[in-house]
């Protein structure tokens, strides 16, 4: 017996659509005065990492050259233990398939070791600069994985309507693409 679920992937065009470039400044998102953000939900659901809850990113500082951010990532593993680690984010500009040149960085490479050659690549799909940031994880699910973060001051409120709409269009409209990571106990335990 098989169940057919309407699970249509989101649209990737928004990632490079010039109309959205004003919402895709990764440095502005990282420089937000509300430094701590919580991973609220994501598309990832079938890996060891997908069992982690209470995932947060807390930007601690930016190096003097302005090109490297230090941040703390914390989360609760499936077995209940907690993990905290320092990571580095290095913003960069993606290449536009139409050859158009952006004026601002729209992606970041995240590394445990600042001098490592590679790291996990994230592209900012949308940031409202107040409450919500939506990232595409370029190295997971063939570049279709998405994560929606809410800033600490907003995490107790519903996801802003515009963020919810953009996430649906870019990542998938149904609840199958909204795997909840944050719960009300997260602030008390991490």
N, C-alpha and C positions, 0 to 999 in steps of 0.2 A: 504494500500500500504506500503510495507516495502522495505528498501534499504539495500542490503548486502554490507558491507564494509570489505575489507581485513585488519583486525586489529589483527594481530597475536602478542601475547605477546612476549617479549624478553626472552632470555635464562638466567636462574639463575645460570648455572654452572660456569660462569665466576667469580662469587662471591668467590668461594673457589678453583678455578683452580690455582695450584702452579705457573704456568707460569705468572700469573698476580700479585702475591704477592708483587713483587718489586714496583708495582704501587699502592699499597693499604696500605701505611703507613699513618695512620690518623694523627699522631703527626707531621709528615713532612708537611702534607697538612695544618694543623692548624698553624704551625710555619712559613708559607710562608712569605717572606718579604712584599709582597703586601697583607696587612691585610684585605682589604675589598673585598668581592665577591658578585656578583649579581646573583640571581636565574634567569637564562636566559629562560629555559623552563622546563616543568615537565609533567609527565603523568597524574597527578591529574586533574580532570575536573568536577566532579559532587558533590562538597561540598561547604559549605559556604567559607572555606579557599581558594578554587580554584578561587574565584573572586578577591583575593588580587593580586595587581601588585606591581612592583618596590620593590620586596623583596630583602633585602641585609643582610649580616652577616659581622660584623666588629670585628675581634678579638682584644681585648683591652689589655689583659695581661694573663700571666700564673702564677698560684700560685707557691710559692717557692718549693713545693714538686714535681712540674712538672706534677701533675696528674689531675689538674682542670684548664680549660681555661675559662676566662670571655669574653663574647662577646655581642655586641649590635646587636639586630635584629630590622629592621625597615621595614615597608611596607605601602602601600596605600590600604585602604579597598574599597570595591565595591561602597560605598557611597561617596568616595572622601576624607574621613578623613585619617589622618596618625597615625600610631602607632609606638612607639619606646619602646623597653623593653630590660633589661639586662637579659642574660641567662647564664647558666653554661654548659660546655661540659666536660664530663668525658670519656676519651678514655678507651677502653677495647678490648680484643681479642675474636673473635667469636670462637666457637668450630667447628672444621673441621669434616664433616660427615665421612671422611675416617680415622679419628684419627690422622692425621698428625698435628704437632705442629708448629704454626707460631712463628717467632721470634719478630714480631712487632705488636702493636695494629692496628686493621683495622676497628674499629667501635667506635661509641661514643653514650652516653646517654645524651640527652639534657634536662635540667630541669630549671624551673623558680626559684625553691627553692633548693639551693645546698644540703640541708639535706633531701630532699624528697626521699622516697624509690624507686620510679620509675621515668620514664621520657620517652621521645620519643627516640626510637632507630634508629640510622642511620648507615649503613654500607658503607664504601668507596669501590666503584666498581673500580674506576680508577682516578688517578691524574697524570697529566703530569708535575707537580711541577712548571709550568710556567704560564699557563693561565686557566686551566680547571680542575674541580673536579666533579665527578659524584657520587652521593649518592643514595643508596636504602633506602627508608623509610620503615623499617621493620614492623611498626605498622599500615600501611595503605594499602588498596587494597590487603589484604592477603600477604603482603611482596613483592608485585610486583611494588609498586609505586617508581618512580625514579625522581631525580632532577639533572639538569645540571647547575653548577655554573661557571661563568666566573669571573676572577679576574678583579679588577677595571681598570688596565692598558690595558686589552684585550677586555673589553666589547663592545667597538666601532668597533671591527674587526669581521669578520666571525668566527663562531665556528671552531676551529682547526679540520682538516680532521680526525685525529686519534680519537679525542674525539667524533666527530659526528658518526664515525664508531662503536666505542665501545658502545656508547649510543644506537645506533640502534640495535646492537646485544644483548645487555643486557636488554633493556627496550621496544623495539618495533621499527620497521623500518619505519613505515608510519608517516605522519604528524599528524595522530590521537593521537600519543604518544608525540607530541611536542607542548604542550600548552604553548604559549608564555606568559611570565610573565614580562619580561623587555621590555621597549620601550625607545626611545631616550629622552623623557622628564624626565625619572627617576632621572638622576643625578642632575637635577635642582630643584627637589621637595622633595627629601628625604635626 
